[in-house]
Amino acid sequence: MVAVQSWLRSPCPAVVVDAAGVVHSMNDAAKELLPADVEPRWQHGESVLISERSYAAHRVDHASGEVTWWLLDDTDLRLQRHRAELLTQMSTALMTSLNPERCMSVVAELASTHLADEVLVIAPGTTEGHAVTRCRRGEEPTHELLRIDVDEVVGLSEALKGFPPVPSRWIDPAAAPGWMARDVTSIVVTPLPGHGVPAGALILMRRDQAFAEDEESFARLFASRAGVAMSAAWLFTQQAAITERLTRDLLPPMLRRYDAVDLAGRYRAAQETERVGGDFYDVHERENGELFVVLGDVCGKGLDAAVQTGRVRTTVHALLPVVADHDQMLRSLNQALLTSDRTRFITVVIATVTPRGEGLHVELTSGGHPPAVIVRANGEVEVAKTRGTLVGILPEIITTSDEVVLASGDSCLLHTDGITEAVGGPLGDEEFGEERLLRALRECGGMPAEALAEHVHMLASQWIGDGTHDDMAVVAITAPRRR
């Protein structure tokens, strides 16, 4: 009798059917939930939707042939499972882009599809205002830059600072400013927490129903993931901009043709994934009309070597106004490198180019660098008589200068050892070598600087093929042909 009373008063609906499938009896919970003429034709474990709630049907067989169906309310469990799956899908969608504007669009689209009728994603303010992405359900997001008073919306100022959100019941939709949606019945404002700093705020708006407490909690979970994605996008963009700016400064400059001097340069970093390396060149125009050309090779590859090239280029630029000649320049540069970093030495060649009549006078000095090559207009090739010790490794260095005169159509080629030591060829194990370079240059007599630099760079690249290589740099100094 006690067991019977317990079954009848169980809060879980239960229906007993006989062997023919006819309802034999129901407990009180089932009578409140189900119509009297119900015909249970459920499958074990099936989800049954009754009065907007979900029930899992569980079958218990008895020896008499009767069956008891228990209906277990799993609405909340299914909702939580659905929301967990939805959060996973949202997180995946949020990580598809590291573009800040695109990321804000994804946040707005997801929120308008699953959480609200209209959404505003507001980025932290700048001197120009707040970047705002607006999206209505079923429409494409739009972007605008607004100058807004964040104190006009309850909780928005706090959300943009990363403070916890206020309950939606504290926000009066009728008091919302004009830049927000009109005719809304409920508003949720929640922060978008980022990596250490707030990534912005999310405003959700509905027109027909208020946000339930569990919906606000789910919105906060979504906002936490959205904030991480937005913060990652902002950080990536910021780092990319910094990298681009620094890389631009570390890359060799674009060379141009001067009135009496034709200049051209080519550069290729050792690693295809990097734009900068240890080879460099620079050209400085002096007040007396001379051009000061420097080309060098820092020990090492990659970013660390590129940073050192930046130091060398800066040091050369600073020394130019105070040094009198090449020897003094290299000695001063040597001392500067010994003071800053003894682990990275350089080889360098410098050239002072002075227009003389229809040609050029070029003074060359080398600090442990491969000698320059003179290419005459008629195809004759000469190697400059420059010698010198490495720069930045010994307290004292020895240098030897050479002077050459370039007639109309003659060129002086400066190059790093990345050209001559390029390994490749038919078997992939042979250096390009100085002799092969000189033979190739005999076919380049009279070439303009741009064509000469490109030709040498192309020959070395073709020799390497798909193999690995060192940094390569080439500068061609040409006396223009006179008409």
Number of C-alpha atoms within 10 A of each C-alpha: 6 7 8 9 10 11 16 18 15 13 13 15 24 24 23 21 18 15 14 8 14 14 19 13 16 20 20 17 17 21 14 11 11 15 9 12 8 10 13 14 7 14 13 13 13 13 20 18 12 11 8 8 12 20 20 20 20 17 18 11 12 11 6 8 11 18 19 19 22 19 22 18 19 15 16 11 11 14 12 13 12 12 16 14 12 15 16 14 12 19 17 11 16 23 17 12 16 18 15 19 19 18 24 30 23 24 29 30 23 22 27 24 16 13 21 24 19 25 29 27 23 25 23 17 17 9 6 9 15 20 19 24 24 23 26 20 18 11 12 11 20 15 16 12 14 14 15 12 12 16 10 12 19 21 25 25 18 19 25 25 18 20 16 16 18 16 16 21 14 12 17 14 22 11 11 17 14 7 9 16 20 14 13 19 15 21 27 28 28 30 29 32 27 22 13 9 14 21 28 29 28 29 23 24 27 21 16 11 11 16 22 11 12 9 13 19 12 17 21 21 16 24 22 17 21 32 26 21 30 31 24 21 22 19 16 15 15 12 12 12 12 12 12 12 11 13 18 13 12 22 20 22 15 11 16 13 14 11 8 20 19 20 24 21 26 23 24 21 23 21 15 10 8 12 17 28 29 27 35 32 27 20 21 14 13 12 8 7 11 16 19 19 20 22 24 29 29 24 18 20 18 18 16 15 20 25 17 25 26 19 16 20 19 11 16 20 13 11 16 15 10 9 15 10 11 22 19 14 17 27 19 18 18 23 17 17 21 18 10 12 12 11 11 17 20 25 22 27 28 27 25 22 23 19 18 14 10 14 21 24 19 23 17 26 29 32 28 21 25 22 23 25 20 26 29 23 23 13 18 16 22 14 14 20 16 20 20 21 19 21 29 28 18 14 10 12 18 16 18 15 19 16 15 15 19 25 20 19 22 28 30 28 23 27 32 27 20 21 26 18 18 24 23 21 16 9 7 14 12 14 17 20 15 14 10 11 16 18 13 15 22 16 15 23 19 21 22 22 26 20 15 26 24 17 17 23 20 13 14 24 19 12 19 23 14 10 13 13 21 21 25 26 27 26 30 26 29 32 27 26 17 10 4
